[in-house]
Amino acid sequence: MRLADNVEVLELPTQSSVQGGIIHLTLIWDDKTVVLVDAGFPDQLQQIREAMNNAGVPFDKLDKVIITHQDIDHIGSLPDILRESPHKVEVLSHEEEMPYIEGRKPLIKMNRERLLKMLVSLPEEQRQRMEALFADPPKASVDTAVADKEVLPYCGGITVIFTPGHTPGHICLYLNQSKILITGDALVAVDGELQRPNPQATYDMDAALKSLKKLTQYDIETVICYHGGVYRDSVNERLEELASAAD
Ligand SMILES: [Zn+2]
């Protein structure tokens, strides 16, 4: 889905049951730089390639991947992207999130307890896949740490907003030119309504609510939720409502 001259939402179907199974990566570009925000589940490289082609921005032009946070559905195909690109692709994340993405610390939500809970409900084939994934989750080195309020000087300016809560080093991205907020998992859209993050999937709910408050400081016209997609209905007012419980 094209949101602005240089912004495309890549809608990728997955096997996940969350939010209709669709995840929403964002592609942003200018004359010199092509940026992908988040990298899908494992084994989605081919889908990412096709979605980029359909957007008219070939995969081989990709320069940078910004990771909003460490979860498996956001870093899954990152190692494949880096391996398959014909040139070096820069990876960016918040410093707090780097040790997890790089595999120096175990991914917060991929612990034994969670695995066991999941396995109970899965058919045998998926069960084996899941066990293998937990035993050896995707990892990749991060080249550049980004910080709160930093403006990345490409694609019309991309402002980093540090929004811990869903994970300790979660970031949102604000596109200065098009007034689009890429939320990662700091917010979700459910049946067309913008909602707070799901407490069950949130590492620190207090922090997550404080982070929502931060988002109210930006003039936002459009929101892209990784889970739930595009939301455009009086965004600033809705954000005020969602953040009000954080007072
Ligand atoms: Zn997610």
Boltz pocket constraint, residues with backbone or C-beta under 6 A from the ligand:
constraints:
  - pocket:
      binder: B
      contacts: [[A, 71], [A, 73], [A, 74], [A, 185], [A, 226], [A, 227]]
      max_distance: 6.0
